[in-house]
């Protein structure tokens, strides 16, 4: 991860709007695997090149492939791993019973990729070549990108376990560690290809309101501490500065009134090895949480990537609002320890559109301009 001593750098969380052609071909691939594989690969390459170009045109410094070739940020591993079959039980605590009108509304945002099998056997690699091909395709499509850095995402062991329920291992802890031992290979391959590895870890916050609302906070903290320990084992051989992680409460249009406060989990999150930690800080439920850094000491060498753009609304944030959010964090933890980011992904699930694709690029432009304005203030003070 690059540290800037001249200005606030910008990035985003990972997924960006997919082209209509890519979504069509991903659906076709799911129903008839391999039938249009060459066409899909070509469309994804073109979409990656377009996504990279647009990120740079918007002024984003640290860019990625937009997850163009994946149906979502977690379940794509099913194409590569064995040990999964049947159906996972749906997550609890989603609020459907409490807010039936909202539940009905959200059916309009549903992704066509809803199948989530369970873990019914030992998890192993069944198609390692597919993982390598995914990495190589992104690397090739991003060659020559005029960016400060490039990153690539991969789900954490705890996140995979959250999505794909355990019906095989004797305990959740055993399952998470098994996933860590398997995913270690992908994590290292991403870094070896020259990318910054982003580990997607929504489990560290989302498990609270989607699965474990019935447990005490102390019990929940023990669960996510295990997930972090498993993650650290998986990345033990990767330098911290070659990694970042994303923690969140979900990208859905939802009330979020049962979200666990960041202050209740951040000490555990900060024990994870990745140098940088990304988290939502622009939405109405979590925007105030910049204040916790007045009391929580950022460990030496760590960087935070607060979201200063809300990824679930079609409002284009004013650059001054973005600058103010950046300044809140920079004034507390230090300007060199902040990278400006986005709350969550804009294309979390292929085929699900919550923010108009043209508006996404306007929001990213505002992110870059807000970072420029914040930088002008922060460095002017030091002059």
Buried (B, 14 or more C-beta within 10 A) or exposed (E): BEBBEEBBBBBBBBBBBBBEBBBBBBBBBBEEEEEBEEBBBEBBBBBBBBBBEBBBEBBBBBBBBBBBBBBBBBBBBBBBBBBBEEEBEEBEBBBEEEBEEBBEEBEEBEBBBEEBBBBBEEBEBEEBEBBBEBBEBBBEBBEEBEBBBBBBBBBBBBBBBBBBBBBBBEEBBEBBBBBBBBBBBBBBBBBEBEBBBBBBBBBBBBBBBBBBEEBEEEEBBEBBBBBBBBBBBBBEEBEBBBBBBBBBBBBBBBEBEBBBBBEBBBEBBBEBBBBBBBBBBBBEBBBEBBEBBEEBEBEEEBBBBBBBBBBBBEEBBEBEBBBBBBBBBBBBBEBBBBBBBBBBBBBBBBBBBBBEBEBBBBBBBBBBBBBBBBBEBBBEEEE
